[in-house]
């Protein structure tokens, strides 16, 4: 009887071990979700970058979005060779958000990593992402850094990043101003996303990642970033004007949703588009509103203010040019350039300020007649409004060229008067557009 009991017990234990072992083999720790649409030329490199990860306990879910090239065939060939690869197919082209959601629904891992089919993950991406999240369990998502794939950077440069620098930021604040979370180098806890029904917005043509990570913040999830490259990304400059208009429209909507947590949705604070100078003033208003609403810890707002705003009561000068916004401010008898935190030689004569860096480079800025901005002397700035975006046009004094400050887009003025600007944009997809000056608002407004 005793031997029979031992046999039954051993058999049951063996069965449990087999079941556990099977689940362990079929339940990876990380699920990598990779949508693909017509990327036959780049797809093998993207897949290989995942297969060559130093961390091996993953599944790679490739979602083919009805490609018309050989992308699906390439993915299938890889799947036949490596059992960790799963190929899903859409019956018709449904977009990247739908495809990511479909891949996420099939994922089995504790964590889900986002991968694009034209990018390349560095070999240690999954290993380091997992290590940081496991060591910091209160965080539900993490992103590393990205490098433009066209930049000249050597393998030795990558190897030199042997220590990751964790940045614990409050994204409820930083997201108000821009998307500071790299989707292309991201990973998150699957259970948190499922329990809170967090998904990519399938109606968004662009800025869908901004909306996705915003949902984590709204559900109380804490995010973490690492200043270390995890992914080589490829930027595309051939998107249509519709794509960029949608990006601006969607980003503006998200911006307003984030601000509406602190202010009335119809308030001026929510409606405005902010320069760096105005962002600092906005943070002071957020700080006051948060005292009552307690949406984020007050010290988090103070930390963010200290990151890119000069001391409130200091002598300060807001400077701007085509590429940058910054401050020169005075503290303890010294003038400091905020972005680099370096001391500079400073001189002010009438409406012009000049400063010299430690390298001996000198820069001059002239005070704008209508606001407290000091513009680089080669630039003249105009506020401009389009149905899909609001921006600042910067006119280069040496040429009749205007550039938008928020994106790398310039054009030539065919007509330029105090009442009207008629601009032919450099990008072929953009038409000639006319803007008429509104004296009451002090802004050039698009005219059909």
N, C-alpha and C positions, 0 to 999 in steps of 0.2 A: 504493500500500500504506500509505504514511504517512497519507494523507488518510482512508483507510478505518479505520485504527487510531484516529485522532482522533475520527472519527464514533462508533465503538464506545465509546471512553472517555467522550466527551461524553454519549452516551445513557445509559451506566451511571451517570455522575455525576448526571445529571438525575433518573434513577430513584431514586437514593439520597436526593437532596435532596427529592424528592416524598414518599418514605416517611417521611423525618425530619420534614418539614413536617406530614404527616398525623398522625404520632404526637404532634408538639408541639401540634397543634390539639385532639387528642382525649385528651391526657393532661394534665389540669390540675395545677397545683401543690397546690391545696387542694381537698379534698372536704368539703362541709358536709353532715352527716347530720341530718335532721330527721324524727323520728316524729310522726305526727299521729293523734289520735282525737277526733272530734266537736269540732273547734275552728273551725267555719266562720266564726264571728264574729271570731276573732282571727288566723286563718291568713294572710289577705292582708297584714296589718301585719308579721307575722314574715317572710314571703317577701320583701316589699319591702325590709325592712331588710338582707337579704342581697344582693338585686339592686342596692341602692344603695351597696354597699361601694366604698371608694376603690380597693381592690385588685380586679381583674377576672378574674384567671386562676383560676377556681374552677368546680366543678360543685356543684349543689345536689341532693342525693338525698332526696326526700320519700318516706317509707314510711307509707302509709295503713293503719292497724291495724283494717281492716273498719269504718270509720266508718258510722254510720247517718244522719248528716246530709249536707250537701253538700260536706264537706271534700275528698273525692276529686275531685269535679267542679271545684272551684276550683283544686286543684293541677294537674289536667289542662289547664285553660284557660291557666294560666301556662306549663306545659311546651310548649304549642303555640306560644306567642309567643317563648320563650327556649330555645334549644337546650341551654343549660347545665343545665337542670332535667330530672331523671329521676324518674319516678313509679313506685314499686313498691307492690304491693297484697298484703296478707295475706288469705287466704281466710276467716279468722275472726279474732276478737279474740284476740291472743296476748301483749299486754303490751308495755311500753316497752322492756324489756331485749331481748326477741326482735327487736323492730323496729329497735333500734339496731344489734344484731349483723347483721341482714340488710342494713342500709344500709352498714355497715362492710365486709361481704363484697363488695359491689359497687363500693366506692370505688376509684378509680384514682390519686388524688393522693398526693403525697409525704407530705402532712399531712392529718389528719382533724380537723375542727372539729365540736364537738357543739352542736346548736341545738335548742331546744324550740319547739313551735308556738304557745305562748302568750307567748313572750318577744320581745324586740326588741334586735337587735344595733346598737351604735353604728357609724357609718359607717367608722371607722378600725380596727375590731376586727381584721379579717383582715390588714390591712397592718402594723399594729404587732406582732401576734402573730408573723407571719412574720419580720419584721425582727429581733426579739429572739432567736428560735430560730436564725436563720441566723448571727447574731453570736455566739451561745453554743452551738456545736454539740454540746457534751457533754450538754446537757439534752435529754430525750426528750419532755417534755410541759410545757405552760405553761398557767396560768390567770390571767385578769385579775380585776378586781373586778366586783361586781354592785350594782345599785341597785333597791330595791323600786319597781315601776312606779307605785305609789300615792303615793310620796313627792313632795313639792312641790320640784322642782328645775328650774331654767331652762336653756335652751339655752346661755346665756352661762356658766353654771356648768360645763357639760360642756366648752366650748371652753377654759376656763381650765386644764384638765388637759393641758398641752402637754408635760410632761416625765414619762416613766414612771419609777417607782421600783422597781427590781428587788430582790426579797427572796430571798436564797439560803438556804433553810431545809432542814434535814434532816428529811424527812417520815417517816423511820423512827422518829423521836422524836415529832414533833408529832402524827402520826396516832394515836398511842397514846391521846391524850386526846380528840380529836374530829377530824372531817373538815374540814381547813383548805384544801381545794382545790375551787374553784368549778367544778362540772361545767358549769354554764350558760355559762361564759365560757372553756371549755377548748379546747385543740388539742394533738394529739400526733403523733408520727412513726408512720406506718402500718406501716413495716417492723418496728419494734421490737415493736409489738403482735402482728403476725402471727408473727414468729419465736418469740415467747414464749407464743403461744396465749392472749393476754389478751383476755377477752371479758366482757360484762356477764352477771352471774349471773341466768339466766332464772327461777330459783325464788324470787327475791327480789321481794316486792311493793314494798318500799321499802328505802332505804339501799343500793341497787344501785350507786350512783355511788361510795360510800365503799369498797365491796368492789372496784370496778373499779380505782380509783387505788391501793389497797393492793397489788394485783397488780404494778403497776409497781415499787413499792418492793421487793417480795419478789424481783423479777427483777433487781434492781440498777440500775434506771433512776432517773436524777436528775430531779426535778421543780423547776419554777421558778414563782414567783408574781410578779405585778405589782400594786402598789397604785395602780391606775388603772381606772376603770369601763369595761368592755367591753360589758356587757349589762344591759338593763332586764329584771328578772324579775318575774313575777306570783306572789304567794304565795296559796295556797288554804287556807281554814280550815274547809271543809265535808267533809274526809275523815272516814271512819268511824273508830271506836275501834280496829277491827282493823288499819287502816293504821298508826296510831301505835304500837300494841302490836308489830306486825311491825317497825317502824322501830327500836324499842328493843331487841327481841330480836336483830335482825340486827346492829345497831351494837355490842351487847354481845359478840356472837360475834366480830366483827372485832377489837374491842378486846382480847379474850382471845388471838386469833391473833397479834396484834402483840406482846403482852407475853410470849407463850410462846417468842418468839425469845430472850428474855433469861433467863426463869425456867422451872422445871418447870411444865407445864400444870396440874397439880393443886395448885400452891402458893397460899398466901394472897394473894400479890402479884397473881396472875392472877385470882383469884375476886372481889376487892374492887371496889367502886365508889368513886371517889375525889372528894373535895372538893379545892379548890385547895390547902388546907393539906396534905392527904395526898399530893397530886401532887408537891409539893416533896420530901417524904420519899421518895416512890417514885423520883424522879429520882436521888437519892443512891444508892439500891439498884441502879438500872439502871447507874449509873456504875461501881459495884463489879463487877457481873456482866459488864459489857462489857470490863473489863480482861482477863478470861480469854477471852471469846468473840470479841471484836473484830468485832462486827457493824457498828458505825458508828465513825467517828473519835471519840476521847474528847473532843476540843475541841468537837465539835458538841453533845454533851450539856452541856458547860459553858456554851456560848453559850445554849442553850435554858433552862438553869437561871437564868442571869443575866437572861433576858428577863422572867420572871414569878415569880421567887423571890428573896426578900431574901438578903443574905449569911448564910451558915450560922451564924456565931457572933455575930450581931447581936442586940440587944434588938428583939423583933418581936411584933406583934399581928395575928392573923388576924381580919379582920372580914367579916361577911356580912349581906346583907339579901335581900329578895325578888328583886332584879334583879342583884346584883353580889357578887363575892368579891374581896377585895383584902387588902393588907398595909399597915400602918404600921410602919416600922422606923427604928432609930436608927443613924446613921453620922456620924462626925466631930462629935458633939455636936448634930446636927440630926435632926429627925424628917421622914421622907420618905414620901409616899403613893406606893406602888409603881407603880400603873397609870398615873399621870400624871407621875410623877417630879418632883413639886413638893414644896417644903418647906411644912410645916404647923405651926401652933401646937398643942402637945400638952399634955394634962393627964390624970393618972390619979388617981382617988380610989376607994379600996376596990376594988370589982369593976367599976367603970365607967370607960371611957376617953372622952375628948372631944377632938376636934380641930377646928381652924378653918382653912379654906382662905384663899388670898390674896384671894378675892372676898368674904371676910367670912362665908361660910356655915359654920355650926357643926353638928357631928354627934356624937351620943353612942351608945356601944355598951356593952352589959352582958355580962360574962363568963358563958358557959353553965356550969351547975353540973356537967355531966358530961364536958365536954371543954375544949379550949383555944381555943374559938371565942368571939369577941365578936359578939353579935347586935345589930342595930339595935333600939333600945329599944321600938319599936312591934311587934316580932315575937317570937313564940315558935316554936321549931322542933321537929319530931318526925320521927324516921326511920320510914319506912313501906315495906312490902314487898308487892308484887303478883306473881302468877305470871309476868307479862310484863315487869315492871319493878321497880326499887328506886329510891326517891327520898326527898326530904325535904319534908315538909309544913310550910308556914309559916302560922301562925295570926296574923291581924291582931287586935291587942288591942281596937280600937274596934268591931269587928264579929265575929260568929261565922262568920268566913270563913276557909277554908283554901286555900292555893295550892301547887301543885307547883313545885319550884324549877327543874326541868329543862325544862319546857314551860309555855306560857302557858295553864294550865288551873286553874280555881278551883272551889270548891264550898262548900255550906253544911252545917254539922254539924247533923244531926237529933238525934243523941245524942252526948254528949261526957262521958265519965267517965275515970277513971284506967285502967280496964280495957278500954274500947271506944270506937271512933269510928265513927259511921254518917254517911256523907257523900253528899249529893246533888250531883253535879257539874253545873256550869252548862251544859255542852254537851249538847244534846238526845240525842245518840247514846249518851251515857254513862248507865248506870243508877245507882241508889242502891247504894252498896257499904259493907260492914261490915269493920272492921279490929279485931282483938283484940290486946291488948298482951301480948307475951312478955317476962316479967321477966328471964329468963336472957340473952336476946339484946339486951334494951333497945330493942325495935322493935315497931311495930304491924304485924300480919300479916293479910293479906286472908283473909276467911272466906266460903265459898260459902253 
